[in-house]
Amino acid sequence: MIRRICVVGAALSAGSLVFGAMEATAASTIAPTKVACITKVAIMIDPAATVVVPPVQQGTEYGAAKCGKLLGSGVQRDSFMVPDSGDLVANYTLYFPTGTLHGRYDLVPQEGSFTGTNFSEVDYLGTLKVLGGTGAFQGIKGTGKMKCTTPDGIHTSCTDRFKLT
């Protein structure tokens, strides 16, 4: 009787190892998924101030994010700064009903993008990285490209195209 229990225990252990290996293989072979988001954010006023006056060298932005059926619609929050390079560099989080995505982006201002009478108008091109997620997006990663424009240095609209794995 003891011998049968040992054999059954060994079979169950081996079965769970095989099942675990199958799960790991399946997770690592998922094809990248293309996603497009449209975001519209604005710089938040510092608690000690009453207005935002461009150019702003660092701060926090909030706004709407629409990312199609896979992710849905939600809110973007980012903390940005403009280092000596002139790029706009930020850490962001996208909040959706079923989880979050977080990462970094680096936007490079484009020369000759000024087309109007407002000197705060700028177009940007850049890259983004998805470093992780929560909820339904636990363990997700990705990279992509961004194209953004700001008519006034305060409100920014972006189109993000990236691949998630």
N, C-alpha and C positions, 0 to 999 in steps of 0.2 A: 504494500500500500504506500509506504514512504517513497518507494522508487517511482510509482506512477505520479505522485504529487510533484516530485522533482522534474520529471519529464514534462508534465503539463506546465509547470512554472517556467522551465527553460523555453518551451515553445511560445508561451505568451510573451516572454521577454524578447525573444527574437522577432516575433510579430510586430511588437511596438517599435523596435529598432528599424525594421523594414518600412513601416508606415511613416515614421519620422523622416527617414531618408527620402521617401517618396514626396512628402510635403516640402522638404527643402529643395528638392530638384524641381518640383512644380513651381515654387515661388521664384526660383532663379531663372526660369525659362519664360516668364511672362514677357510678352512683347511690349516695347515702349508705346505709350499712348500719347497722341498729340492733343494738346489743349490750347485753346485761345481764350484770353480774358480781356475784357475792356474795363479799365479802372478809371475812376474820376475822384481825385483826392484834393484836399486843400490843407494848407498849413494852419495849425492851431495857434491861437493867440497865447503867448506866454502869460501865466497867471499874474505877473507883475505889470503887464502892459495893457493897453486898451486898443491897440491896432497892430497889424503886421505891416512893416515897411520893407519892400524888397530892395536890394537883394538880401535874402536870409541865408546865413551861413550854416545854421543847424537848427533842428527842430523836430516836431512831430506832425505827421499828416494822417488824416482819416478820410475815408470816403467809400463809395459804393464799388463793388466788384461783381461783374457778370461773367461767368466762366462756362457757359453751356451746360448740357445735360449731365456730364460726368461729375462736375463739382457743384454746379448750381450758382446761385447768387448769394452774396454776403457782403462783408465789410473788410476793407484793407486798413491796417495801421502800420505805419513805418516810422522809424527814427532815422533821420538823415543828417549828413554833414557834407560840407564842401571843402575838401582838403586843398592844399596849394596847387594840386594838379588842375583844379577847376571842375573835375568830375563831380557828379552828385552821387554819393555812396550811401546806401541805406540797408538796414536790417528790417525785414517786413514780416507781418503775419497776416494771412488771409483767413477770416473766420466764416465758416459755412455751417449750415444746420447740422451736418453729420460729422464735422471735425474741422481741423485747421491745417494749414500748410505754413511753413516758415522758411525763411532763407535770406539771401542777400542779393542786391543788385548794384550795378555800377553804370551810370548814365554819363555819356560824353556829350557836351554841348556841341552842336554842329555850326560851323562857321557859315555865314551867309544865310542863316535861317531867318533872320530878321526881315519881315515883309511889310510891317505896318508902321504906325507912328509911335508905338509903345516900345521903349528900349528894354523893358523887362520880358518881351516876347522871345522865347527860345525853343528850339526843337532839340531833342535828344535822341541818340541811339545808344543801345547798351546791351548788356548781358545780365541774365539772372540765374540764380541757382536755387533750387528747392532742396533744402537740407534735411527736411523731415516733416512729420505730420502727427496729428492725434486723431482719435476716433476712427472713422472709416478710412482715414489716410495714414494710419500708423505705419511707419517704416518707409514711406514713399520718398523718392529722390527724383531730381530732374535738373535739366538745364534748358536755357532758351534765350530768346532775343526780345528786346523791348524797343518800341518806338513811341516817344512821348512828345507832347507839346504843352507849353504853358503860355497863355496870352499875356499874363501879368506878373509872373514870378510867384504867385500864391496858389492858383488853381492849376492842376496838372491832369491831363488826360493821357492815358497810355493804352496801347495795344500790345499785349504780351503773347508770344507764341512759344510754347515749350513742350518738351517730351517728358512724361513721367514714367518711372519704372518702379 
